[in-house]
């Protein structure tokens, strides 16, 4: 049982859902990312996703695409991010997942990356462009090193594929609330609450919902139905608007506190 499992177990016992926050590693710098992770935890984030910048982020909207480009300008690499997590582990035991695309994983080497991630203190991977049909080998390798593979489901996922995702995922399953790419939205689909019981019949792991969640009222509503609520683009947008300002980290912290409340 790793940090993700322990976190969900404790939150379930307390009758609470997890607040899961996303930022892009290296945006605007790796040092600020380090400070942001510690601030996110202090402000109430239960689990943190670190995005690995990639030149072709097909699942991400404009906000996170721009963050990835800012990070890539500093030549942020997967190795740099693993070293960052190692540094964070000297101060924090907050569960950390890396959200990346398959190409950087393949280029690094599956076995090598799983071993390095476990040694650095990474708890899991989310790979949006990895289909569950082709993800069994990666799941096996990650689990061997006690790192969780987290797969995504969408409103269009069939019952057959839900069963496959349930078998291949560890830690939690990521429910994409809308079809399309990431990005803050004023409103979310009305049938999310109706979809939750159906998902829970097929998926026996915690389910966290993301894509489009951007406001405290949305977090409050979704936490009644899901084990976790994921907020990304809204946080990345605050970072983008405050690059170069001394209170960047503090502003992000205040926003996350409002979500947590």
N, C-alpha and C positions, 0 to 999 in steps of 0.2 A: 504493500500500500504506500504510494508516494504522496507528495504534498497535495496534489490535486484531489486524490481520493480522500485524504484526511480532511481537507477543507470542506468538501461537499458533505462528508459524514457529520462534521461538527455543525455546519449550518443547518442541516436537516434536523439535527437534534434540537437546535435552537428555534426551529420554525422559520428560518430565513432563507432567502435566495442569495446567490452570489452576484456581486457586482463585478463584472469582468471588463477591464479597460484595455484599449489598444492604442499604442503609439508606434511610429516607425523608428526603428533604431537608427541613430545617426542624424536625426532631424531635430534641431539644426546641426548638432554635433553629438558625438558619442559621450562627451563629458556631461552635456545637458541631459541626454537620455538617462544617464546614471542618476542625476539629481531628480529627474522626473519620476523614475521608478520608485525611489524612496519616498517622494512626495505623494505619489498615487497610493502607496500602501498606507501612509500616515493619514490620508484623506478618506480612506474607507474602501479602496479597491481590494477585493478578496483574491482575485487572480489577475495576472497581467499578461497580455499578448504583446510580444515585440515583433514588429514587422521587419522582415528581411528585404531591403530594397532590391527591386528587380526592374529591368528595363522594359518589360512587357507584362505589366500586372493586369491581366485580362479580367479579373474579378473585382477590380477596384475602380471607384469613381474618380473624378478629377481631383478631389481634395487629397486623397491618399496617393494618387499618381504624382502629384506635385511634391509631396513629402518624400517619396522615393527618389525623385529626381534631385532634390536638394541633398539627400544623403549620398547619392551616387557621385555627386560633384566632389565629395570628400573621399571618394573611393572606398566607402564602407563595404567591408567584406563579411562573409559568413564567419570567418575565423575571428575577425574583430568583434563580432557580436557574441561569440562564444566566450571570448576573453572578458567582455563586458559583464556577462552573466556571472562568470567566475568572481569578478570584482564585487558585484552586487551581493553575492553569497557571503561575503565577509561582514555584511551589515544586515542582511534580510533573508528570511526564509519564505517570502511570499511565493506562491506557485507561479512559475513563468513558463509560457509556451512561446515557441517561435512560429510565426505565420509566414510561410514562404511558398514559393512555387517549385515545381518539381525540377526544373533545370538546374538551379543552384545545388539542390540535394544530389542530383545525379552527378554533377561535375565534382562535387566534394568526395563522393563515394558513400554508398549507403551504410556499410558496416563501419567505416571510418567515422562518419558523421554521428551515428548512433553512439559509438564509444566516446567520442569527443564531447557530445552533448551531455551525456550522463556524467562525465567527469567534470564538466563545467557547472552542473547544477540545473540544466534545462529539464523541465518536467514533461514536456510534450511538444508535438508538432501538429500544426494545421497546414495542409497543403491543398488549397482550393481546386487546383487543376488536376488532382490525382483522383481518378475514378475508383470507386470501391472494388470494381471488378479486377483492376490491375494493382490494387493496393495491398494484397494479402502478404506478399513477400516483405514489403516495407513494414507492415504491421508486425510480422514475425520478428524482424531484426530489431525494431524499436523496443518491442516488449521484452526481448531477450536482455536488453540493457536497462529495463525498467523505466522506459520512456514511453509516454502515452501517445498513440496515434489517434488524432481526433478527425473524424470525417464529417462532411456536411450533408444535410438533407434539405430539400426545398419543398414548397407547396406542390410541386409536380412529381415528387419521388414516389415510385410505385411501392406497393406492399412488399413485393419480392425484393426490391433493392433495400427497403428499410431493414429487412431481416439480415441481409448481407452486411449492411453498415453496422447494425447492432453487434454482429459477431466480430467485425474487424476493428471497431473503435474501442478505445480505453479512456478512462478519465471522464469524458462526457461526449455528447453528440451535439454538433453545432447546427441549429435550425435556422436556415436563411429565411427570414420572414417574408421577403418579397423576391420575385424573379427579377434579375438584373444585377447591377453592380452596387458596391458599397456607396454610402453617402447619406448625410443627414436628411430626414424627411419630416415635414410638418405632421403628416398623418401616416398611420400604418393600416394594413388590410383589416377589415372588420371581422374576418373569420379566423383570426389567430387564436382566439380563446376556444373556438369550436374545434380547431385542429389539434390543440394540445392533448385532449384525452385520447384521440386516435393514435397520436404518436406514442403516447405512454404505453399503449397496449402492445406495440411492436418493439419498442426500445426500452430495455431494462436498465439503462444507465441514465445519469442525470442529463437533462436536455437544457442547453443554453440557447437563447434566441438572440439573433443579431441582424445587422443590415438595416439601416434606417433609423435606429433608436438614437434619439438625440436630446430628449428632454426628461426632466424629473417625473413629469406626469406619465410619460410612456413607461419609464422604468417601474414606477409604482404599479401601473396596471398589469404589466407583463410578469412582474414578480409573483403575482397571485397564481400564475399558471405554469411557470417554468422554474427550474432549479437554478438558472442563471440568466442574467441579462447582460448583453455585450454592447458597449458604447465605444465607437472608434472615431469616425469622421468628425464628430462634433468636438472631440478633444484635439484632434489633429488641426482642426480649423483654428482653435484658440492658439495653438503653438504657432501656426503660420502668421496670424495677425500680430503676434507679439515677439517675433524674432528680433533680437538685438535689444530688447527691453529687459531691465533688471528684474522686473516682477513677473516674467514669463512663467516660471515654475509655480509661483504663488497663485497666479491666476488660474492655472490648470488645477491646482489643489482646491481652490474655492469652488470651481465648477463641479469637481468630483464629489466634494462634500455635499453639494446641493443634490446631486444624483443619489447619494447614499441616504440622505435624509428622507 
